[in-house]
Amino acid sequence: MPPSHSTRVVLAERPTAQVTPSTFRREVVPFDFKAGPGEVVVKVEYVSIDPAMRGWLNDRRSYVEPVKIGEVMRALGLGEVVQAGEGSGLVPGDRVTGTLGWQEYVVLDSKAVRKVDVPRGAEFLDFLGPLSMTGFTAFVGLLDIGQLKAGETLVVSGAAGATGSIVCQIGKQKGAKVYAIAGSPEKCAWLEKELGVDKALNYKSPTFRDDFKKHVGYFDVFFDNVGGEILDFSLSRMKKNARIVFCGAISDYNGKPKGLTGYLNLISQRARIEGFIVFDHADRFPAALQYFGEMLAEGSLKRKFHIVEGVENAPSAMNLLFTGGNTGKLVVKIAKDSKAKL
Ligand SMILES: NC(=O)c1ccc[n+]([C@@H]2O[C@H](COP(=O)([O-])OP(=O)(O)OC[C@H]3O[C@@H](n4cnc5c(N)ncnc54)[C@H](OP(=O)(O)O)[C@@H]3O)[C@@H](O)[C@H]2O)c1
């Protein structure tokens, strides 16, 4: 017997700084398990928690519409088809990915989901990691926007997070010297010992700027996930023709940016800083899938997932991204009986 109700988390009010207990509301609603023609009912197993979600809560112009008040929180997810309507092209038991949202069950047009066949050496959860937007962002950002070449010096901020940890590994695989920036000694040890970066620097250390000057000197490519003070400092450490891949600025998502002071160096060093949105580079996703697929098959790509249990805990999980509570990819497990693992 399918359950008669589904639990979901909706946006209750727009936050002015970080997400608070009143930002979202948990609702238990009657759920009609009926897939119409071309539709599927999906049981949501895991959802991705991304820094970009904080931006989707603001009522301002961006690359996607803001989430509306009362709407289920938007999130990329993984799930299982439990009912498939006529002409949907899917069958119960198929595993799918799509924008499933913070909820236990969802009815969607089957075109809104993509069937997932887990390749050799990979796991279902990799479709929220290297085989998904996280991996695509690292791949497009570092290789297309950053134009990283063998022998160059690469610096990665937010390096122990989902995107950063993959960027570090691509950097090593491509023959760069890789310097990682993260917020704790434990994260730095993981980056050096497990991911094999050349040196990891703790930005919370009082000697961070001196450590950077001593170990990195000047860089060719900076993959920046953080923005703010670290980005401003990096502007004084560029080699000639350096490229700054401006992927994200998590240090400023909850507040008002203060601005950059070191930008004149972009002129003297003939350097470039470029923002990008991964969705604009869909033509490169097949190449990224092939690249990570090969690394997974040969067992050379390390992944770490930070798993929070229960849809009701998704709002507080979001704040982990801003306090550095996660190492690797942050996800929320919604279906208690999900067999997906890593
Ligand atoms: N452009 C695009 O298309 C695109 C696509 C996906 C993601 N992104 C961006 O990529 C970045 C990383 O996303 P992700 O999903 O991989 O998240 P993540 O790195 O797994 O998590 C965020 C990490 O940022 C660090 N952090 C938080 N506040 C900080 C601060 N004030 N200063 C320095 N570090 C701070 C924390 O680690 P510490 O413990 O090290 O502080 C935290 O673990 C985000 O900025 C996101 O918006 C961009």
The ligand as a MOL file (V3000), in Angstrom:
LIG
                    3D

  0  0  0     0  0            999 V3000
M  V30 BEGIN CTAB
M  V30 COUNTS 48 52 0 0 0
M  V30 BEGIN ATOM
M  V30 1 N 29.2210 28.9890 -11.1680 0
M  V30 2 C 28.5110 27.8760 -11.1250 0
M  V30 3 O 27.8740 27.4610 -12.0960 0
M  V30 4 C 28.5160 27.0820 -9.8400 0
M  V30 5 C 27.9810 25.7920 -9.7980 0
M  V30 6 C 28.0560 25.0860 -8.5720 0
M  V30 7 C 28.6300 25.6880 -7.4450 0
M  V30 8 N 29.1000 26.9700 -7.5560 0 CHG=1
M  V30 9 C 29.7260 27.6340 -6.4040 0
M  V30 10 O 30.8320 26.8540 -6.0020 0
M  V30 11 C 31.0920 27.0780 -4.6270 0
M  V30 12 C 31.2400 25.7360 -3.9170 0
M  V30 13 O 29.9930 25.0520 -3.9400 0
M  V30 14 P 29.8890 23.5740 -3.3520 0
M  V30 15 O 28.5490 23.0680 -3.6590 0
M  V30 16 O 31.0550 22.8140 -3.7950 0 CHG=-1
M  V30 17 O 29.9610 23.8540 -1.7770 0
M  V30 18 P 31.0310 23.2890 -0.7610 0
M  V30 19 O 32.3610 23.7760 -1.1990 0
M  V30 20 O 30.8210 21.8350 -0.5770 0
M  V30 21 O 30.6370 23.9860 0.6240 0
M  V30 22 C 30.9560 25.2780 0.8780 0
M  V30 23 C 32.3090 25.4040 1.6460 0
M  V30 24 O 32.7030 26.7680 1.5920 0
M  V30 25 C 33.5250 27.0510 2.6910 0
M  V30 26 N 33.1730 28.3780 3.2360 0
M  V30 27 C 31.9950 28.7610 3.7470 0
M  V30 28 N 32.0530 30.0640 4.1540 0
M  V30 29 C 33.3080 30.4820 3.8820 0
M  V30 30 C 33.9890 31.7230 4.0760 0
M  V30 31 N 33.3830 32.7940 4.6410 0
M  V30 32 N 35.2780 31.8220 3.6730 0
M  V30 33 C 35.9000 30.7540 3.1270 0
M  V30 34 N 35.3140 29.5510 2.9140 0
M  V30 35 C 34.0260 29.4140 3.2880 0
M  V30 36 C 33.2880 25.9640 3.7450 0
M  V30 37 O 34.4960 25.2230 3.9210 0
M  V30 38 P 35.6680 25.7170 4.9380 0
M  V30 39 O 35.5770 24.8410 6.1250 0
M  V30 40 O 36.9030 25.4710 4.1230 0
M  V30 41 O 35.4260 27.1530 5.2700 0
M  V30 42 C 32.2130 25.0930 3.1350 0
M  V30 43 O 32.3770 23.7270 3.3900 0
M  V30 44 C 29.9580 27.9340 -4.1100 0
M  V30 45 O 30.3800 29.2810 -4.0590 0
M  V30 46 C 28.8750 27.7600 -5.1660 0
M  V30 47 O 27.9840 28.8300 -5.2160 0
M  V30 48 C 29.0560 27.6650 -8.7090 0
M  V30 END ATOM
M  V30 BEGIN BOND
M  V30 1 1 1 2
M  V30 2 2 2 3
M  V30 3 1 2 4
M  V30 4 1 4 5
M  V30 5 2 4 48
M  V30 6 2 5 6
M  V30 7 1 6 7
M  V30 8 2 7 8
M  V30 9 1 8 9
M  V30 10 1 8 48
M  V30 11 1 9 10
M  V30 12 1 9 46
M  V30 13 1 10 11
M  V30 14 1 11 12
M  V30 15 1 11 44
M  V30 16 1 12 13
M  V30 17 1 13 14
M  V30 18 2 14 15
M  V30 19 1 14 16
M  V30 20 1 14 17
M  V30 21 1 17 18
M  V30 22 2 18 19
M  V30 23 1 18 20
M  V30 24 1 18 21
M  V30 25 1 21 22
M  V30 26 1 22 23
M  V30 27 1 23 24
M  V30 28 1 23 42
M  V30 29 1 24 25
M  V30 30 1 25 26
M  V30 31 1 25 36
M  V30 32 1 26 27
M  V30 33 1 26 35
M  V30 34 2 27 28
M  V30 35 1 28 29
M  V30 36 1 29 30
M  V30 37 2 29 35
M  V30 38 1 30 31
M  V30 39 2 30 32
M  V30 40 1 32 33
M  V30 41 2 33 34
M  V30 42 1 34 35
M  V30 43 1 36 37
M  V30 44 1 36 42
M  V30 45 1 37 38
M  V30 46 2 38 39
M  V30 47 1 38 40
M  V30 48 1 38 41
M  V30 49 1 42 43
M  V30 50 1 44 45
M  V30 51 1 44 46
M  V30 52 1 46 47
M  V30 END BOND
M  V30 END CTAB
M  END
